[in-house]
Amino acid sequence: MTKELILILGGARSGKSTHAQNMALELAGPDVLYIATAQAFDDEMRGRIAAHRAERPAGWRTLEAPSLIAAPLTEAVGPARVVLLDCLTLLTSNALLALGDALPARAAEAAVDAEVSALLAAYQASHATWIIVSNEVGLGLVPPYPLGRAYRDALGRANQRLAAAAGRVLFMVAGLPLTVK
């Protein structure tokens, strides 16, 4: 299997994670490292995380990494044939929330850009195919508050950067993958 970077975009509940997991299973069977970026700040999120864990094949390794800058990515990948990161959307949110209340747009962009740089560096250093899941948040209305606009802009630019680096980009609509690149 030749190493490849695959970006899967789509809206909420579009089937991104399910498609990414099926793709990883098809490409590598049990030899997958799953990078989970969610943080359990409340009961509802703890339930979502538990449901995602239950959906993953038992043999997959999991690295819980709300920040890739702080994660030992290169060591964690090891001999994995596929790395599945789910998702860049929450990674972006985590990076912005770590900045606190004072959130100038440039700081948000820089924080997310650093996470994407860490991700791309880990991809380049590995021999694995990477599948990255992210939401497309640029199809709706402009958020009415600064944090929402900073988030939308930072994630949009991160998606653009990853799409440019990816060999394959899919857009999920109602559970159906559309090939973008």
Summary of the structure (lengths in Angstrom):
residues: 181
radius of gyration: 15.5
end to end distance: 19.4
largest distance: 45.6
contacts: 566
relative contact order: 0.23
helix: 45%
strand: 20%
